Amino acid sequence: MKKKTIKYIGIFLLIALVIMQFIRPDKNNGAYEEIAAFKKDTRPSEEVLSILEKNCFDCHTNQTTYPWYSEIAPISFWLDDHVVQGKKHFNMSSWDKYSVKKKDHKLEELIEEVEEGEMPLDSYTWIHGNLSSNDKELLLQWATLARLQYKKELKVSSK
């Protein structure tokens, strides 16, 4: 390629990057009170709640604590996509809107994702660190126990 063409491409990309800084995705700034139904139903211990807050709430509730680099495009769009996708698959803030069957299924998926090491995402753990084996065990025990009540409700409703 000619130097002139490379220069024009570079200038175009720089202008596009500057323009992107003025386009912001909406922030996910609901209230933590929105997870009251989730906490009431699933009864996580303080330790489990701490693990959820540290590793799950940012993408799986309506309240995200954004890091400083979330203000920089294109990272802001990438993070927004993570939050949107996370809430689409499992939103603790919408727990009261889920059916008993869906609550059971969401906890089942949580167990599978944690067991398989799929959650939290690698891109999250690069900065925030992995779940310890103790954290994983506590989450799995809690989710398994929380599922029991939904299984019981499903069994009663099917009779």
VOGU-3710 file (C-alpha; in Angstrom, 3 decimals, decimal comma):
1> mkkktikyig> 0,000/0,000/0,000  1,072/3,517/-0,607  2,065/5,681/2,331  -0,646/8,155/1,428  -3,385/5,485/1,581  -2,152/4,267/4,965  -2,113/7,856/6,206  -5,727/8,436/5,089  -6,888/5,181/6,697  -5,133/6,179/9,936
11> ifllialvim> -6,745/9,631/9,906  -10,162/8,115/9,194  -9,788/5,621/12,060  -8,652/8,376/14,434  -11,656/10,553/13,523  -13,995/7,562/13,947  -12,492/6,844/17,391  -12,950/10,466/18,474  -16,571/10,518/17,249  -17,238/7,256/19,129
21> qfirpdknng> -16,317/8,987/22,396  -19,456/11,136/22,074  -21,792/8,165/21,560  -22,553/6,517/24,887  -24,510/3,385/25,653  -27,105/3,768/28,408  -25,878/2,956/31,896  -27,385/0,082/33,853  -28,216/2,075/36,991  -31,215/0,563/38,723
31> ayeeiaafkk> -31,440/0,137/42,464  -30,012/-2,656/44,592  -33,410/-2,886/46,298  -34,621/-4,531/43,096  -32,910/-7,778/44,144  -34,939/-8,039/47,351  -37,165/-10,788/45,891  -34,108/-12,745/44,792  -32,515/-12,499/48,235  -35,787/-13,348/49,998
41> dtrpseevls> -36,470/-16,392/47,808  -32,970/-17,860/47,599  -31,700/-16,804/51,046  -27,985/-16,495/50,293  -25,694/-16,326/53,320  -23,697/-13,128/53,795  -20,667/-14,912/52,349  -22,560/-16,067/49,247  -24,141/-12,640/48,844  -20,665/-11,112/48,939
51> ilekncfdch> -19,503/-13,511/46,204  -22,557/-12,649/44,096  -22,023/-8,908/44,602  -18,362/-9,114/43,643  -18,688/-11,480/40,690  -22,253/-11,458/39,376  -24,225/-8,307/40,148  -22,540/-6,076/37,553  -23,866/-8,147/34,645  -26,810/-9,954/36,210
61> tnqttypwys> -28,741/-7,184/38,011  -30,081/-3,755/37,088  -27,214/-2,126/39,003  -23,733/-2,064/37,501  -20,686/-0,518/39,116  -18,713/0,725/36,150  -14,895/0,806/36,133  -13,103/3,946/34,944  -12,308/2,417/31,549  -16,017/1,982/30,786
71> eiapisfwld> -16,029/5,629/29,682  -13,725/4,899/26,746  -15,174/3,742/23,431  -15,080/1,069/22,083  -14,677/-0,561/25,540  -17,928/1,114/26,662  -19,833/-0,708/23,905  -18,154/-4,019/24,699  -19,053/-3,722/28,411  -22,594/-2,675/27,562
81> dhvvqgkkhf> -22,986/-5,787/25,426  -21,774/-7,954/28,331  -24,324/-6,382/30,675  -27,186/-6,628/28,175  -26,383/-10,274/27,398  -25,877/-11,124/31,070  -29,252/-9,671/32,048  -30,913/-11,374/29,080  -29,796/-14,781/30,348  -30,172/-14,223/34,093
91> nmsswdkysv> -31,342/-11,057/35,840  -31,575/-11,206/39,626  -33,425/-7,865/39,545  -36,269/-9,535/37,604  -36,510/-12,540/39,916  -40,037/-11,683/41,043  -41,194/-11,793/37,400  -39,865/-15,321/36,808  -42,140/-18,349/37,107  -41,218/-21,081/39,590
101> kkkdhkleel> -40,079/-23,252/36,690  -37,879/-20,472/35,304  -36,360/-19,757/38,746  -35,435/-23,416/39,083  -33,995/-23,426/35,568  -31,947/-20,261/36,154  -30,386/-21,748/39,280  -29,724/-24,970/37,389  -27,934/-22,945/34,692  -25,966/-21,056/37,355
111> ieeveegemp> -24,766/-24,380/38,777  -23,771/-25,653/35,321  -21,963/-22,444/34,366  -19,972/-22,335/37,615  -19,135/-26,057/37,514  -17,931/-25,786/33,913  -15,904/-22,645/34,651  -17,939/-20,624/32,137  -18,935/-18,024/34,728  -17,660/-15,556/35,459
121> ldsytwihgn> -16,474/-14,918/31,901  -12,742/-15,038/31,190  -12,847/-11,402/30,105  -14,186/-10,518/33,585  -11,654/-12,634/35,466  -8,693/-11,094/33,607  -9,231/-7,943/35,635  -11,221/-9,100/38,668  -9,697/-12,529/39,285  -11,195/-16,006/39,319
131> lssndkelll> -13,570/-17,480/41,834  -11,661/-19,437/44,441  -12,507/-23,111/44,787  -14,106/-22,253/48,153  -16,245/-19,529/46,504  -17,360/-21,986/43,821  -18,242/-24,608/46,409  -20,257/-22,104/48,471  -22,151/-20,919/45,369  -22,902/-24,472/44,274
141> qwatlarlqy> -24,132/-25,506/47,728  -26,315/-22,411/48,018  -27,812/-22,760/44,519  -28,472/-26,478/44,996  -30,212/-25,807/48,298  -32,206/-22,889/46,827  -33,388/-25,130/43,979  -34,950/-27,591/46,414  -37,821/-25,245/47,230  -38,609/-24,703/43,536
151> kkelkvssk> -38,490/-28,429/42,832  -40,886/-28,950/45,739  -43,241/-26,239/44,411  -43,120/-27,737/40,921  -43,897/-31,195/42,272  -46,890/-29,869/44,268  -48,262/-27,852/41,336  -48,024/-30,839/38,971  -50,256/-32,978/41,184
//
